[in-house]
Amino acid sequence: MKNVRKIQKKIALERIQILYLNAIHYSIINKEIGLRQLELIKRLSLKFNLRLPYPYKLFFCKNCKMPIFPGIDSKIRISNIPRLHIKVICLKCNGVYRLFLN
């Protein structure tokens, strides 16, 4: 039974990777398709109890939990006060979160 669960998680992670690449590709052409694929990523991770890898987490707002595309649905700024960090501002909920670099 444990082996089946491991195989399911592995397949789900592969699907998440495929959906991630497709979401980036289709966000340029049609934003709605890209958003739908990001929602599917979120649902897959919840269903199979997977932690999303770090690059995939950046596509979700920490405040409203909605999928965002950098530069389209969010503003990205680099700041040096108090430490070097990247500030991401969600344009849907105006939530701000920081990614510290050092």
Secondary structure, DSSP 8 states (H G I E B T S, - for coil): -HHHHHHHHHHHHHHHHHHHHHHHHHHHH-HHHHHHHHHHHHHHHHHTT----HHHHTTB-TTT--B--BTTTEEEEEE-SSSSEEEEEETTT--EEEEE--
